[in-house]
Amino acid sequence: MREPATLTADRRRSVAIPTVPLLFGLLLALVCSVALVWLVAGSSLVAAAFGGASLVVVIIGLIIARWQEEGEVPAVAPPDWAVTVAAIEDPGQAVAIIDRANRLTCANRRFTDWFGEDATPPHLGLSEEATKVLSGMLRLAWREGRGAAPRLANAAGDRFWDVSVERVGRSEEYLVWRFVEVLPKRLGDNLASEISGSFGTVLSRAGVEIALVSADGIVLASTPGLSERALGDRKAPASGQEFVSLLRMDERDRLFFAREGQQGSPQQLVHVPLDEPQPEHAAGHEPSPSLMLLIDSAVGIGGGLELNAQAALPQLDALLSALSLGLAMTDRDGRFIFANKAFMRATGRSGGDLPAYPSDLVIKEDKGPLADAVRRYARGAAASGDLAVRLANEPEEPVSIGLAGLRGIGEAAVLLSLSDSTEEKRLRRQVTQATKMQAVGQLAGGVAHDFNNVLTAIIGYCDLMLLRHTPGDSDYDDIQQIKANSNRAASLTRQLLAFSRQQTLRPEVLQLPDVVSEVSQLLKRLMGDRIVFSVSHDRNLGAVRADPQQLEQVIINLVVNARDAIQSRGEGSGKISLATRRVTAADVQRMGIDMLPRHDFTALVVRDTGGGVPPRHLNKIFEPFFTTKEQGKGTGLGLSTVYGIVKQSNGWIFCENITGPDGEPTGACFTIYLPVYDGPDAVRPPKEREGEEEASAWAGGGRLLLVEDEDMVRAVAERALTRAGYIVTTCSDGEEGLAAVAKGGEFDLVLSDVVMPGLDGPAMARAIRKVRPHLPILFMSGYAEEQLRRDIDIEDMHFIPKPFSVQQISTKVAAVLKAHRTVVTHEGHEA
């Protein structure tokens, strides 16, 4: 450990203010300034006054500078490196601190043990490639503050480190290097529970016993049959016993269980080391356990000490197929002999044949390293290790494949192991996608809600301006254009609300074939002559509860997307099929889709021959504003709208590619699962236009309390309702609205926003009802009516969605007042 030198007196003098050069420069500037003033003003008196005033300022500045220069500068205590060394002492990683001159300031014991006392990055005796990487990290850290690199090897190539560097210090004058050794994973880490569990029971019944034995010969775990044959009790634990004490050898070098003696059958012993031997000085190294396989000669796997591989391998294949760890075996030439089901699943070959060589399972860049590793373990000493590779079926996710040299088991030379994490990866992707879609949905809903307020004001002011203009006026067409574009923007916000599941739905109990028939003629016209469009339905379909208009939108979006996919291939011809299917709870269980509950469903399936969706886009197609179409040909909201409508209808939607005989995608298949409705028949709420004619004839007037925190929306609504003959009192928040009623204000209707700062609309309405129990409430909001009715439990509550026009707000208020007046008259309450 070395300590850096502290600041010297020379360095402190170097920071003093150079007063003599500064004084000369100031005087020269003063003379020049006086001369310039004299030339411009033409008066020596003015120049003299300017020079005197400037001289006073310069003298004051020099006095202040001198005072600051002569003031005491508090000494900065040098760092206590002994404390630093104690803080960075860590047996699990090497830590070193260097200064700007690349001198070693201090390092922990692990660093000096691994690289020496005088070594500094990048000169640590690593491989040539690793040294180049460290040099680049050194420059990057001084420039950007940090850097990192994985798996840097030493010169021999048998040890690896993950390296990181970070710039630190008050003036960022030091670099902290950290080296963490990459230790190989051990195959025996998770085998103890497998051996002693149900898998061990299967092996025992087949005449194969396994013991997991530590480096000092102590049994760590064993199959139940081994305990029975060696100790006489199946439930007696063999762990803790010396493995050699359980066996004995006769004069012919045959191996028996000590308890059975020669009365039992001879055993064939196979030693499988589970880790590659490590150097004694390796950090955190512990002796590795081994697998001891005792194979009963009576099971028909050959006789004597020489095993017949041709007879053994089918037996081993059957025995190891129940193991969750993927295992495979190769001969000395690197050819596969067999692989269990878990290995086939992990490599994406569960439905195909085993390839000739392990290198056929990985991408092109990893073929050479894997083939070399298999050849090395097949012909070298019995050892084990692991290698990071990328499988051909999932090239973006590296996996670690274990290798172990086998001896004494016939042609088998190398044992390969690979964990089957297919299900784990699938679930992880599903959870990540669901979380991301939920977050994006919340964001989209919030944006759409704010846009609805803005669009309400724009559309309202357009309506008010159109009342003062007639067709033919110079501004009439411009106002109509503004209103048309505002309505288009409102349509986009409705799609965002559909994606975020916050739009207003009007669900009813219906049959999917009825909805399909409503849009089938339109779809056939959209397809053209070169696309074959077919429709089919299952029998005995269950009814579903959904909004028919929204389901029509879902079907149109899916079919139009399929048509565009076919036309984008350049051929222009293809097939699109639309089908409804009956899916029972038993079918769901057989499909194995964890996200679907065990319930009866009615499925809507849309298939096309448009070439499918690129695999890298499958997890993104339902995100808003994501599109694979050319610029200007898609908003990216079609499938996101479909996703939102389906989820708001308590359904599920999945997309998968349809592959051809060559394994290449030929089309896409979208499947929507809607739960079968088993409740009472739902009554569809009346349409918005029902009752509008009667409401438009309402001439009773009324006193309205308008509560809205958005100034633009409040002004538009006030003007619209005032023109309609109502007396309007406006308030900017819930507190003002409640105060207006509490002070004795007489109102026939409260028109309020839902989300407001402070006291929101529902809380204000509940407080008003305590004073005026029968006062009707009309909420206006950009959120879904169904969601609001579920969250707001208030009687005689009405709703109008934003954005609305002047005519819509006037008609809605009239309808509510007329309905309330009818109820009041019928029930005998005072109006």
Secondary structure, DSSP 8 states (H G I E B T S, - for coil): --------HHHHHHTS--HHHHHHHHHHHHHHHHHHHHHHH--HHHHHHHHHHHHHHHHHHHHHHHHHHHS---------HHHHHHHH--TTSEEEEEETT--EEEE-HHHHHHH-SS-BTTBSSB-HHHHHHHHHHHHHHHHHSEEEEEEEEBTTSS-EEEEEEEEESTTS-EEEEEEEE-----GGGGHHHHHHSHHHHHHHHTTEEEEEE-TTSBEEEE-HHHHHHHHS-TTS--TTSBGGGGEEE-TT--EEETTTGGGS--EEEEEEE-S----TT-TT-----EEEEEEEGGGSS-STTS--HHHHHHHHHHHHTT-SEEEEEE-TTS-EEEE-HHHHHHTT-TTS---SSGGGGB-HHHHHHHHHHHHHHHHSSS-EEEEEEEBTT-TTSEEEEEEEE--SSTT--EEEEEE--HHHHHHHHHHHHHHHHHHHHHHHHHHHHHHHHHHHHHHHHHHHHHTT--TTSTTHHHHHHHHHHHHHHHHHHHHHHHHTT-S----EEE-HHHHHHHHHHHHHHHH-SSEEEEEEE-SS---EEE-HHHHHHHHHHHHHHHHHHHHHTSS--EEEEEEEEEE-HHHHHHHT-TTS-SS-EEEEEEEE-S----GGGTTTTTSTT---S-TTS--S-HHHHHHHHHHHTT-EEEEEEEE-TTS-EEEEEEEEEEE---SS-------TTTTHHHHHT-----EEEEE-S-HHHHHHHHHHHHHTT-EEEEESSHHHHHHHHHTT---SEEEEESS-SSS-HHHHHHHHHHH-TT--EEEEESS-HHHHHHH---TTEEEEESS--HHHHHHHHHHHHHHHHHHHHHHT---
